[in-house]
Amino acid sequence: MLETSPQSNRRFARVATPKGVWVAWQHDGKHHSVCRVCDLNTGGVFVATPEPVGVGTAISLLFSVPEGEIRAQAVVRNVEPGEGMGVQFTALGGQDTERLRKLLERLLSRATSAEA
């Protein structure tokens, strides 16, 4: 499902993800977790976690999806206590960017098919 809001300050439309999309993330090289992805776009992702880290925290992400592994560096931009955190990608390699694009295309086509 594609989510947009005229009042949103997002640069990219969000794509809601099925419950099967998960991301492994870590910060400070020690603390790590695996959590469900609620939505994503080319600029970032919302990670469902009961214990989000603080705004401004740099984190590393690893998605394992049918398109292949996607590794990214990101920074936490907003936190919803007890719900999760919105993160903005700060670095993606070329192959990671292409895999993310393919993942978004697949999710968008699935959402479009479900709405038809």
ZAMARGU-4260 file (C-alpha; in steps of 0.2 Angstrom, whole numbers, plus 5000, padded with zeros to 4 digits):
<rodrens>
0) 5000/5000/5000 | 5007/5017/4995 | 5005/5030/5009 | 5006/5049/5005 | 5000/5064/5015
5) 4999/5081/5008 | 5004/5087/5026 | 5020/5076/5026 | 5037/5083/5024 | 5043/5067/5016
10) 5053/5068/5000 | 5048/5050/4995 | 5031/5041/4996 | 5031/5027/5009 | 5027/5009/5004
15) 5019/4999/5018 | 5028/4982/5019 | 5020/4965/5022 | 5024/4957/5039 | 5038/4946/5032
20) 5050/4961/5029 | 5063/4961/5043 | 5079/4971/5046 | 5094/4967/5057 | 5101/4983/5064
25) 5115/4988/5076 | 5122/5004/5084 | 5139/5007/5093 | 5145/4990/5086 | 5138/4981/5101
30) 5119/4982/5102 | 5109/4974/5089 | 5092/4968/5085 | 5081/4961/5072 | 5064/4970/5069
35) 5049/4971/5057 | 5049/4984/5044 | 5033/4994/5044 | 5036/5004/5029 | 5051/5010/5018
40) 5055/5021/5003 | 5071/5026/4994 | 5076/5038/5008 | 5073/5027/5023 | 5063/5015/5034
45) 5052/5014/5049 | 5058/5000/5061 | 5045/4993/5073 | 5054/4991/5090 | 5049/4993/5108
50) 5066/5000/5112 | 5071/5013/5099 | 5087/5022/5101 | 5088/5041/5101 | 5086/5053/5088
55) 5103/5057/5079 | 5110/5039/5083 | 5119/5031/5068 | 5114/5014/5065 | 5119/5000/5052
60) 5105/4990/5043 | 5105/4973/5035 | 5089/4968/5025 | 5089/4950/5018 | 5075/4950/5005
65) 5072/4940/4989 | 5081/4953/4979 | 5097/4950/4989 | 5105/4957/5005 | 5104/4976/5006
70) 5116/4985/5018 | 5114/5003/5023 | 5121/5016/5035 | 5107/5027/5043 | 5103/5039/5056
75) 5088/5040/5067 | 5077/5055/5063 | 5061/5052/5073 | 5056/5041/5088 | 5039/5035/5093
80) 5042/5028/5111 | 5037/5010/5112 | 5032/5009/5094 | 5048/5011/5083 | 5059/5023/5074
85) 5060/5032/5058 | 5078/5031/5050 | 5085/5040/5035 | 5098/5031/5024 | 5115/5040/5024
90) 5125/5027/5014 | 5120/5013/5002 | 5132/5005/4990 | 5128/5004/4971 | 5122/4986/4972
95) 5112/4989/4988 | 5103/5004/4980 | 5098/4993/4965 | 5092/4980/4976 | 5082/4992/4986
100) 5074/4999/4970 | 5069/4981/4965 | 5062/4978/4982 | 5051/4994/4981 | 5045/4990/4963
105) 5040/4972/4969 | 5031/4979/4984 | 5022/4993/4974 | 5017/4981/4961 | 5009/4970/4975
110) 5000/4984/4983 | 4994/4990/4966 | 4987/4972/4962 | 4979/4971/4979 | 4970/4988/4976
115) 4963/4983/4959
</rodrens>
